[in-house]
């Protein structure tokens, strides 16, 4: 019996990954060039680490962090306030039937990497790895 793709839990499809990366690059360029008409948002340097899309490509979640990690709550508020303009600018570069709705979340990848490094530096863990 053939497996239905919509019932599979293998992770994102190639199309989701491709569209997510295109949105990520476009968002990063728009934010770096200060194309948004919000001086509060343009004060920040924002890193867009990853964009994940839903299987139907109607929603995209962008994982962002301000340079230096300061002002994280402000960044989310400012990005959500300018969500419509960002969506319009991103949709210019997409050749999709629908422009995805943008959602913003804080990127905690760097925090998790620091926690992992700290864990590997513990004497108990180091002893187990050496043996």
Helices and strands as residue ranges (DSSP letters): G 5-7, H 14-33, H 39-42, E 46-53, E 59-66, G 67-69, H 72-81, H 83-91, E 101-106, H 109-121, H 123-130
